[in-house]
Amino acid sequence: MKRILLLGALSAVILTSCVSSKKYSELESKYKESQDLLNSATVKLNTCLEEKASAMAEMESLKQQNDLLKANNQELINNMGNLTTLTTKGAENLEKSLESLREKDLTIRKLQDAVTRRDSVNLALVQSLKGVLGNLDDEDINISVEKGVVYVNISDKLLFRSGSTVVTPRAKEVLGKVATVVKNKPDFEFMVEGHTDTDPISTAAIKDNWDLSVLRATAVVRILQDDFGVSPARMTAAGRGEYIPVADNSTREGKAKNRRTRIVVLPKIDQFYSMIEEGMKDPNIN
């Protein structure tokens, strides 16, 4: 009986040992499989971590690029704003320059209009003088216009005797005709200039050619005032002596040309400006 029980117990132990080895193998196999899965998961995790690190680095780079682009974009916006401001100022400056040019052009046109009107008045004055003086010898009297001024040159052969300051009767007739024209032109003033040659003169009443030229000019002015009623306020008497010759004083003919009295007729300055102001009112200009 004991042998039977012993055999039974031994069989039980053997059977038990066999089951444990099998389970152990199964467990070992599962462990190995789990270890392989763990290793594979570890590799994948490391790969993921590397990819994450790479992605984070790329994201940081992209963020920096984005910040740089934002900064550049803002700078461009600022530059565009500055450019717009500069363009606006440039347009304003250009408009001001154009306006200034228009104003200058308008002023020039007004001045040109005034000068044209002045020249027309001067031309009418010259025609009037030539009309009243008739066919006088050109060597005795000459009428010209230079730079907007009318000049009436009268030779001393017609006006005075040699070395004298007394106006001849024939000269008074000529001065009377000149007075008729200038009296009808109240917008003009004139200056009577005496001129001499270089021959010296010295008498009890006349010291030199300065004296002679001045005395002859005042003699003409007095005739125009006293005999023909020209307003003295419109006249100036001036002596130029021998210092503005029109010919060579080395010849008799040249000296004869230099001995002359010149009447300079010119518009009053305020009258000339009035012409400019009237030109400003011209609708063709404005």
Helices and strands as residue ranges (DSSP letters): H 2-133, E 141-146, E 149-155, H 156-159, H 169-183, E 188-195, H 209-222, I 223-227, G 232-234, E 235-241, H 252-258, E 260-267, H 269-280
